Amino acid sequence: MPAARFESKVLSPADCLRAVRQGRLARPLVFTNGVFDILHRGHVTYLDQAAQLGATLVVAVNTDDSVRRLGKGGDRPLNACADRAALLASLACVAAVTWFAEDTPLELITALRPDVIVKGGDYDMETLPETAAVRSWGGRAVAIPFEHQRSTTALLKKIRQ
């Protein structure tokens, strides 16, 4: 049985950087990141809107250890990093998925040098070091307001009731 085609969109950080440097990921390059533990409508709406800001959307997921350090709960993530990355890669609006083990994706952003970084509307872009980094090479930082009030944490609370 052949591998699922979307699996080829999951790239190690080094392979993602190589793809950017070789021009295999078209510019303007849009970057976003997150846990994406249980993919829901809020996530996919946000990702599609982010993708419309450039030619290529790269999504970086927190590794499992990175998620645990975020304090989302002792049982998080529910889905392993490889599974979260695969689900994101299956989306048509996502060109590539990678991961980061640090608490923030600043190092990865600095290496990839995206033209646009995107976060959800709950972030104050002016306070993020990622914003300063992307602006230093002429890029921009965009916060996308939440269109659907969904969250994995709220969904888990509902399931556990």
Secondary structure, 3 states (H helix, E strand, C coil): CCCCHHHHHECCHHHHHHHHHCCCCCCCEEEEEECCCCCCHHHHHHHHHHHCCCCEEEEEEECHHHHHHCCCCCCCCCCCHHHHHHHHHCCCCCCEEEEECCCCCHHHHHHHCCCEEEEECCCCHHHCHHHHHHHHCCCEEEEECCCCCCCHHHHHHHHHC
